[in-house]
Amino acid sequence: MDLNQFYFKHQISLMQAAGATSELARMKHLDAAEVVGGQIFDFLTSRGAAASASWTACPEGAVSA
């Protein structure tokens, strides 16, 4: 998978979370976005992307719909 596909999947998950009609569905989509975010981080760090070295995890509850 290339980086654009990872970003696409991440954005779709966030949009689905924002449009979720239940807290359970929202959390499911946010969890999916978190997994893809980890994959993006791994993809970039494995290729020596300098900026990714300073990234940190999103604080709990920072993403809201």
Summary of the structure (lengths in Angstrom):
residues: 65
radius of gyration: 12.7
end to end distance: 27.9
largest distance: 39.4
contacts: 146
relative contact order: 0.17
helix: 69%
strand: 0%
